[in-house]
Amino acid sequence: MTPQLPVEGSSYLPMYSVLTHKTGLKLPGEPTEIALQVLGNSGWGRAIFELEDAEGERFISIGAAAKGEPTRWMADWMPAAELARMKAMSVSDWNTNDVRGRSRFNFDGWRYVRFPLPGNYPGENYHRPDNSNWKSSGDGVVQYPLTFKKLILELPEKILVANDYRAPDRPDIAIKNLSVTYSPFRDVTPRAK
């Protein structure tokens, strides 16, 4: 992807390109992660994935909606008093949009960018912890199989380097090898001994 500069609008806003699969690409089974090999330019671009489940619910990796009731996965990590305060303010998933930076291209050279997929634990369909990275058009419960629909690549025109706001040394990025993994979900929460 090579930006055709200059572009209209503010140089503070990111540029983007959308790659859409014509019919959608079925992802059989219950994949746990999506990956993409990226030739980064240290320009803090990012990959955004759009999926659809078997019921037609759309999932996009831009974070859950930031309005209404806090969603149930916030109770997994947030103190009860803070969650109650958020309910009183009618504020939901504030800043759950990839807070760990897994979808960002903050590197030079080739590297795999790996991002957890939305999903549920077996049984009661309780969500996986990283579901808060996915905005959904419905109840957020994944009905398998998932279908890959779009890849959106976002690049800032300029980045802050020390105290200088400038274009990356190389404005373009390259991508290849879109893949998914099926490894069992691993809980990495430390346990008391």
C-alpha positions as CSV (number, residue, x, y, z in Angstrom):
1,M,0.0,0.0,0.0
2,T,1.5,3.2,-1.1
3,P,-0.3,6.5,-0.2
4,Q,-0.9,8.8,-3.1
5,L,0.2,12.0,-1.5
6,P,-0.9,14.7,-1.0
7,V,-4.4,13.7,0.2
8,E,-7.3,15.9,1.0
9,G,-8.0,16.8,4.6
10,S,-6.0,17.2,7.7
11,S,-2.5,15.6,7.9
12,Y,-3.4,14.7,11.5
13,L,-6.1,12.2,10.3
14,P,-5.1,8.7,9.1
15,M,-5.3,7.6,5.5
16,Y,-6.9,4.2,4.8
17,S,-7.4,1.5,2.1
18,V,-10.0,-1.2,2.2
19,L,-9.5,-4.7,0.7
20,T,-12.8,-6.5,0.4
21,H,-13.2,-10.2,-0.4
22,K,-15.9,-10.5,-3.1
23,T,-17.8,-13.4,-1.5
24,G,-16.2,-13.6,2.0
25,L,-13.8,-16.2,3.1
26,K,-15.2,-18.9,5.4
27,L,-13.0,-19.7,8.4
28,P,-14.0,-23.2,9.4
29,G,-14.0,-24.4,13.0
30,E,-13.4,-22.0,15.8
31,P,-10.2,-20.0,15.1
32,T,-8.7,-18.1,17.9
33,E,-6.3,-15.6,16.2
34,I,-5.9,-13.8,12.9
35,A,-2.5,-12.9,11.6
36,L,-1.0,-10.9,8.7
37,Q,2.7,-10.6,7.7
38,V,3.5,-6.9,7.4
39,L,6.5,-5.0,6.0
40,G,6.3,-2.1,8.5
41,N,7.6,1.4,8.2
42,S,7.5,2.5,11.9
43,G,4.6,4.7,10.9
44,W,2.1,3.5,13.4
45,G,-0.4,2.2,10.8
46,R,-2.7,-0.6,11.8
47,A,-4.8,-3.4,10.4
48,I,-8.5,-3.5,11.1
49,F,-10.4,-6.8,10.4
50,E,-14.1,-7.2,9.6
51,L,-15.8,-10.6,10.0
52,E,-19.3,-11.9,10.0
53,D,-20.7,-14.9,11.9
54,A,-23.2,-17.5,10.8
55,E,-26.1,-15.4,11.9
56,G,-25.0,-12.3,10.0
57,E,-23.6,-10.5,13.0
58,R,-20.8,-8.2,12.0
59,F,-17.6,-8.0,14.0
60,I,-15.0,-5.3,13.4
61,S,-11.7,-4.9,15.3
62,I,-12.2,-1.2,16.4
63,G,-13.3,-1.8,20.0
64,A,-16.7,-2.3,21.4
65,A,-19.3,0.6,21.4
66,A,-18.6,3.4,23.9
67,K,-22.1,4.1,25.0
68,G,-24.9,2.6,27.1
69,E,-24.3,-0.1,29.8
70,P,-20.8,-1.4,30.4
71,T,-20.5,-4.8,28.7
72,R,-20.2,-7.9,30.7
73,W,-16.5,-8.5,30.0
74,M,-15.5,-5.3,31.8
75,A,-16.5,-7.1,35.1
76,D,-13.7,-9.6,34.4
77,W,-11.0,-7.0,35.2
78,M,-12.5,-3.9,36.6
79,P,-13.2,-3.3,40.3
80,A,-16.9,-3.4,41.2
81,A,-16.9,0.2,42.5
82,E,-15.5,1.5,39.2
83,L,-17.9,-0.6,37.2
84,A,-20.8,0.8,39.2
85,R,-19.5,4.4,38.6
86,M,-19.4,3.8,34.9
87,K,-23.0,2.4,34.9
88,A,-24.2,5.6,36.7
89,M,-22.5,7.7,33.9
90,S,-23.9,5.5,31.1
91,V,-20.4,5.0,29.8
92,S,-19.4,1.7,28.3
93,D,-16.2,0.3,26.8
94,W,-14.0,3.4,27.0
95,N,-10.8,2.8,25.0
96,T,-11.0,-0.9,24.3
97,N,-9.8,-0.3,20.8
98,D,-6.7,-2.5,20.8
99,V,-5.1,-1.0,23.9
100,R,-2.2,-3.4,23.7
101,G,-1.3,-2.2,20.2
102,R,-1.4,-5.7,18.6
103,S,-2.7,-4.4,15.3
104,R,-0.2,-1.6,15.0
105,F,2.8,-1.4,12.6
106,N,5.2,0.3,15.0
107,F,8.3,-1.5,13.5
108,D,10.5,-1.7,10.4
109,G,10.9,-4.8,8.3
110,W,8.8,-7.9,8.1
111,R,6.8,-9.1,11.1
112,Y,3.6,-11.0,11.8
113,V,0.9,-8.9,13.3
114,R,-1.3,-11.3,15.3
115,F,-4.7,-10.3,16.7
116,P,-7.1,-12.4,18.9
117,L,-10.4,-13.2,17.3
118,P,-13.8,-12.8,19.0
119,G,-15.1,-16.0,20.4
120,N,-16.8,-17.8,23.3
121,Y,-15.9,-20.5,25.7
122,P,-17.7,-23.8,25.3
123,G,-20.9,-24.3,27.4
124,E,-22.6,-21.1,28.2
125,N,-21.0,-19.1,25.4
126,Y,-19.2,-16.8,27.8
127,H,-16.9,-14.4,25.8
128,R,-13.2,-14.6,25.6
129,P,-11.3,-11.8,27.3
130,D,-10.2,-10.0,24.1
131,N,-13.8,-9.6,22.8
132,S,-13.7,-6.0,24.0
133,N,-11.4,-5.3,21.0
134,W,-14.3,-6.1,18.7
135,K,-17.4,-4.0,17.9
136,S,-20.3,-6.1,17.0
137,S,-23.7,-5.3,15.4
138,G,-25.6,-7.6,17.8
139,D,-25.2,-9.4,21.1
140,G,-21.5,-10.1,20.7
141,V,-21.9,-13.9,20.9
142,V,-20.1,-15.6,18.0
143,Q,-22.1,-18.1,16.0
144,Y,-19.5,-20.2,14.1
145,P,-18.3,-20.3,11.4
146,L,-16.8,-16.9,11.0
147,T,-16.4,-15.3,7.5
148,F,-13.6,-12.9,6.7
149,K,-15.1,-9.9,4.9
150,K,-12.6,-7.0,4.8
151,L,-9.1,-5.9,5.7
152,I,-8.8,-2.2,6.3
153,L,-5.2,-0.7,6.4
154,E,-4.9,2.6,8.2
155,L,-1.7,4.8,7.9
156,P,-1.1,8.2,9.4
157,E,0.3,10.7,6.9
158,K,2.7,12.1,9.6
159,I,4.0,10.8,12.9
160,L,5.6,12.4,15.9
161,V,9.3,11.7,16.1
162,A,10.8,13.4,19.2
163,N,9.4,16.9,18.8
164,D,9.1,16.8,15.0
165,Y,5.9,15.9,13.2
166,R,6.9,14.4,9.9
167,A,6.1,11.7,7.3
168,P,7.7,8.2,7.9
169,D,11.0,7.7,6.0
170,R,9.2,5.2,3.8
171,P,5.5,5.9,3.3
172,D,4.4,2.5,2.0
173,I,3.8,-0.9,3.7
174,A,3.4,-4.4,2.2
175,I,1.3,-7.2,3.4
176,K,1.1,-11.0,2.8
177,N,0.1,-14.3,4.3
178,L,-3.3,-13.6,5.9
179,S,-3.9,-16.6,8.2
180,V,-5.8,-17.8,11.2
181,T,-4.8,-20.1,14.0
182,Y,-6.8,-22.7,15.9
183,S,-4.7,-23.1,19.0
184,P,-6.7,-23.5,22.2
185,F,-7.3,-20.2,24.0
186,R,-4.7,-19.8,26.8
187,D,-5.4,-17.9,29.9
188,V,-2.2,-16.2,31.0
189,T,-3.5,-14.8,34.2
190,P,-1.0,-15.5,37.0
191,R,-2.3,-17.9,39.6
192,A,-1.6,-17.9,43.3
193,K,0.5,-20.9,44.5
